[in-house]
């Protein structure tokens, strides 16, 4: 188990940040979703052993979050949302410093720094001052400094915020590779659902300090019983028009048509409509929820 | 080519325990600060008093041995009472103590300057660049962070206030050629190191506390200078108006000076020198060397250092509160130590509360 939190409560003054949060997540890439004030940051702080909590308990990578805080931080890497870089320091020195703070000797840290900078694609920029890096490069050097000690769990807090599409794609590729090819578990906190979907296998949704939803993304995006996505060969508009004549609801979606069958209607309606309009149905599949829909419906249920 | 194609290797090498994690912070801090030419300049200029102290101890050792090497330098000892010239070993502790006292008068200023140059950036820079998570999301405790930062100040203060007196002492011992030298002056060695530790702990924690209060390093530096100036001026005003013995303790530098007096026992050395000089006065009519000796024995500005006889003249105004006619502080050194201890506790409190609130990630 990656982490297992049980009935965790944390209060800041009058604000209840966590209200009996219980969640157990397996190893892998996990997306952490939730609106502002949902308790995401408090949960990350708790996982890192940075704050004490009011009640409850749990383990991260099998280590108790009350008693083994330093051991947990030894096994976890954290990429904060803030810049948190020293502008006048060379890239290679910055990452080596992070390695030294994690317990590496100076020589080892420097060697490891070169390796991870190569890995994140900053090999050419390693002797440049961090101040000269672009936003994407800064994000990558933060990741490099977080993985320099080879953590088992990497926590990324809003890693693609403020990045251009190319830089964002690079960071997502990096996260995907770490999670799926390098055996590193991820906790990926983001407001951008496509990013979470692109990287993660699991997702957990927090709201008002409680767990609203968790599970595998492919399972959560369940098929709808009476909704289908279809694509026709020629005139999609005419096909939709004919469907509406038969009392079937439809709506264009990207290059497809969303079709919702009403009471007593079956898929036969579509085949009959195709026959009537002389159309050829090229694809037909049950519609699946998007992650956004899953997220919004979980929030609605939570309220 | 995807950026990750160059591979990622898992780390299988050794990692040190938590005990020495602070050392990485200190090492990086020292390395970063040493790039400043100002700091290098202060450190090298601060070596001049150390060289002077070493030279004095070497010459004193030669004087004790009545070495012929000393012949070209004998003029420096003209006017010393004959009993000192003949039995310099008997006065070793007195003259060494006064020499160390004079040395620390200079080095205290250099130490404060170095704290001013090194300290302001230590925590305020981390605040400015939001670098606190860089530390506390890693296997570091707050105490590691504090000690690491304090270590940077300690390193530079040690370069001027601990290492030079220890080296000078060892040089003096080497030229003493006497088994009793440790017995006579060992206290000085211990006191010098202990005093360096007092400076480090006091000024270091105070500077870190101030540094943790602002993101602006210049403001921190200004606050540090303000602490010197305001506390010294306040002490001066209080001394002239309230006229109580405790008034000098309002000055931070005076507190450090008073504690040092107690640690290396300057008053005893001064008293012995006074006895010696008064005996000499009865035998001779004074001279240049005696005045030089008097000046060396008195802190600048003391009544006796203004020239003439070391014995307190009757027609001068009374000494300021807190000092006697010979420049010795008359109030309890425990009072100054208490002020320093209070500042230390206050600094630790500020640091603890500030960093406790700062290690909460945004």
Contacts between the chains, C-beta under 8 A, distances in Angstrom:
chain1	res1	chain2	res2	distance
A	41	B	361	6.3
A	41	B	362	7.5
A	44	B	361	6.9
A	45	B	360	6.6
A	45	B	361	5.8
A	48	B	136	8.0
A	48	B	137	5.6
A	48	B	361	7.9
A	50	B	136	6.1
A	50	B	137	7.4
A	50	B	359	5.9
A	50	B	360	6.8
A	50	B	361	6.7
A	51	B	360	6.6
A	70	B	18	5.9
A	70	B	139	4.6
A	70	B	140	8.0
A	70	B	141	7.0
A	71	B	139	7.5
A	73	B	137	6.5
A	73	B	138	5.8
A	73	B	139	4.4
A	73	B	140	7.8
A	74	B	15	7.4
A	74	B	139	4.4
A	76	B	137	7.8
A	78	B	133	6.9
A	78	B	137	3.8
A	78	B	138	8.0
A	80	B	130	7.8
A	80	B	133	4.5
A	80	B	137	7.0
A	80	B	361	6.1
A	80	B	362	7.6
A	81	B	362	7.0
A	82	B	130	4.2
A	82	B	133	6.8
A	82	B	362	5.9
A	83	B	129	7.0
A	83	B	130	6.0
A	84	B	129	6.5
A	84	B	130	4.6
A	84	B	131	5.0
A	84	B	132	7.7
A	84	B	133	5.4
A	84	B	134	5.1
A	85	B	129	6.4
A	85	B	131	7.4
A	86	B	125	7.6
A	86	B	129	5.8
A	86	B	131	6.5
A	87	B	129	7.0
A	89	B	32	8.0
A	97	B	24	7.0
A	97	B	28	5.5
A	98	B	134	7.1
A	98	B	138	7.2
A	100	B	24	3.7
A	100	B	27	7.6
A	100	B	28	7.4
A	101	B	21	6.5
A	101	B	24	5.4
A	101	B	25	7.4
A	101	B	134	7.7
A	101	B	135	6.8
A	101	B	138	4.7
A	101	B	139	7.8
A	101	B	140	6.2
A	102	B	15	6.7
A	102	B	138	5.7
A	102	B	139	6.4
A	103	B	15	3.6
A	103	B	16	4.5
A	103	B	17	7.3
A	103	B	18	7.8
A	103	B	21	6.6
A	103	B	139	6.9
A	104	B	13	7.0
A	104	B	15	6.2
A	104	B	16	7.7
A	105	B	14	7.5
A	105	B	16	7.1
A	106	B	27	7.5
A	108	B	13	5.2
A	108	B	14	7.6
A	112	B	11	6.3
A	112	B	13	7.7
A	115	B	8	7.8
A	115	B	9	6.1
A	116	B	8	7.4
A	118	B	6	4.8
A	118	B	7	7.8
A	119	B	3	8.0
A	119	B	4	6.2
A	119	B	6	5.8
A	119	B	7	6.5
A	119	B	8	4.6
A	120	B	3	6.6
A	120	B	4	7.7
A	121	B	3	3.3
A	121	B	4	7.6
A	121	B	6	7.8
A	123	B	6	7.3
A	140	B	3	7.9
A	145	B	134	7.5
A	147	B	8	7.8
A	148	B	11	7.9
A	149	B	11	6.2
A	149	B	15	7.1
A	150	B	10	5.1
A	150	B	11	3.6
A	157	B	361	7.8
A	170	B	3	5.7
A	173	B	2	5.8
A	173	B	3	6.7
A	173	B	4	6.5
A	174	B	3	6.6
A	174	B	4	5.9
A	177	B	2	7.7
A	177	B	4	4.3
A	177	B	8	7.7
A	178	B	8	7.4
A	181	B	4	7.9
A	182	B	8	5.1
A	182	B	10	7.8
A	183	B	10	7.9
